[in-house]
Amino acid sequence: MEELVPQYGLIGQMIAQPGKRAELVAILSDGTGAMPGNMAYLIGEDSANPDAIWIVELWEAKEAHAASLQLPAVQAAIRKGRPLIAGFGTRAEFKPVAKTRA
């Protein structure tokens, strides 16, 4: 069976309100569990900024990502998380070209 290589990737930094990083991570984790076309959704704590997180997303297609933003659970997470967001840092879209395993 052939493994799928994602066709769309997104990485971005989100800055939480001071002291609210863990709460924001919990909201994003709960609201993004079942997204059709999503191959990976990773949230990581920034090592240099105690209020920042990085989100890495891999998708079957860019259209799947766009469609995910309309899902009720994602909309609820956006509404709930928005007051905890102080801002955004670097954001990049990319096209994965290879899948590797360690």
C-alpha positions as a Python dict, from the first residue, in 0.01 Angstrom:
ca = {
    (1, 'M'): (0, 0, 0),
    (2, 'E'): (139, 338, -103),
    (3, 'E'): (182, 597, 170),
    (4, 'L'): (36, 941, 105),
    (5, 'V'): (270, 1239, 109),
    (6, 'P'): (96, 1554, 228),
    (7, 'Q'): (47, 1816, -42),
    (8, 'Y'): (15, 2120, 187),
    (9, 'G'): (193, 2227, 502),
    (10, 'L'): (161, 2517, 739),
    (11, 'I'): (379, 2626, 1028),
    (12, 'G'): (308, 2925, 1247),
    (13, 'Q'): (385, 3085, 1577),
    (14, 'M'): (106, 3198, 1805),
    (15, 'I'): (163, 3418, 2110),
    (16, 'A'): (-67, 3361, 2407),
    (17, 'Q'): (-165, 3625, 2659),
    (18, 'P'): (90, 3621, 2945),
    (19, 'G'): (52, 3305, 3151),
    (20, 'K'): (-218, 3157, 2923),
    (21, 'R'): (-6, 2931, 2699),
    (22, 'A'): (-111, 2600, 2859),
    (23, 'E'): (-478, 2700, 2846),
    (24, 'L'): (-449, 2793, 2476),
    (25, 'V'): (-270, 2465, 2396),
    (26, 'A'): (-550, 2271, 2567),
    (27, 'I'): (-818, 2451, 2365),
    (28, 'L'): (-636, 2397, 2036),
    (29, 'S'): (-571, 2032, 2118),
    (30, 'D'): (-934, 1962, 2206),
    (31, 'G'): (-1082, 2143, 1907),
    (32, 'T'): (-870, 1989, 1635),
    (33, 'G'): (-900, 1615, 1687),
    (34, 'A'): (-1100, 1501, 1383),
    (35, 'M'): (-1026, 1708, 1074),
    (36, 'P'): (-1076, 1530, 740),
    (37, 'G'): (-764, 1547, 526),
    (38, 'N'): (-534, 1634, 818),
    (39, 'M'): (-228, 1412, 836),
    (40, 'A'): (-57, 1582, 1131),
    (41, 'Y'): (-135, 1863, 1374),
    (42, 'L'): (148, 1929, 1617),
    (43, 'I'): (164, 2193, 1888),
    (44, 'G'): (496, 2274, 2051),
    (45, 'E'): (602, 2516, 2322),
    (46, 'D'): (854, 2779, 2210),
    (47, 'S'): (1180, 2733, 2400),
    (48, 'A'): (1268, 3104, 2405),
    (49, 'N'): (928, 3262, 2473),
    (50, 'P'): (719, 3131, 2765),
    (51, 'D'): (398, 3257, 2603),
    (52, 'A'): (456, 3132, 2247),
    (53, 'I'): (364, 2809, 2071),
    (54, 'W'): (439, 2668, 1727),
    (55, 'I'): (179, 2482, 1525),
    (56, 'V'): (280, 2250, 1242),
    (57, 'E'): (8, 2114, 1015),
    (58, 'L'): (28, 1863, 730),
    (59, 'W'): (-268, 1822, 495),
    (60, 'E'): (-367, 1605, 202),
    (61, 'A'): (-449, 1929, 15),
    (62, 'K'): (-475, 2303, 77),
    (63, 'E'): (-851, 2274, 23),
    (64, 'A'): (-878, 2030, 315),
    (65, 'H'): (-717, 2288, 541),
    (66, 'A'): (-957, 2559, 422),
    (67, 'A'): (-1256, 2327, 476),
    (68, 'S'): (-1138, 2244, 830),
    (69, 'L'): (-1184, 2607, 932),
    (70, 'Q'): (-1560, 2564, 884),
    (71, 'L'): (-1593, 2256, 1109),
    (72, 'P'): (-1807, 2321, 1421),
    (73, 'A'): (-1535, 2194, 1658),
    (74, 'V'): (-1272, 2415, 1495),
    (75, 'Q'): (-1505, 2717, 1498),
    (76, 'A'): (-1571, 2656, 1869),
    (77, 'A'): (-1197, 2631, 1942),
    (78, 'I'): (-1138, 2958, 1755),
    (79, 'R'): (-1410, 3136, 1954),
    (80, 'K'): (-1286, 2997, 2285),
    (81, 'G'): (-917, 3054, 2213),
    (82, 'R'): (-933, 3400, 2053),
    (83, 'P'): (-934, 3593, 2387),
    (84, 'L'): (-619, 3406, 2492),
    (85, 'I'): (-420, 3508, 2181),
    (86, 'A'): (-199, 3815, 2211),
    (87, 'G'): (-63, 3792, 1858),
    (88, 'F'): (105, 3591, 1587),
    (89, 'G'): (467, 3548, 1486),
    (90, 'T'): (618, 3387, 1181),
    (91, 'R'): (386, 3195, 948),
    (92, 'A'): (483, 2991, 644),
    (93, 'E'): (300, 2771, 397),
    (94, 'F'): (499, 2496, 229),
    (95, 'K'): (469, 2196, -1),
    (96, 'P'): (616, 1883, 156),
    (97, 'V'): (840, 1703, -92),
    (98, 'A'): (937, 1387, 94),
    (99, 'K'): (833, 1173, 385),
    (100, 'T'): (1110, 1038, 606),
    (101, 'R'): (1122, 807, 905),
    (102, 'A'): (1384, 800, 1177),
}
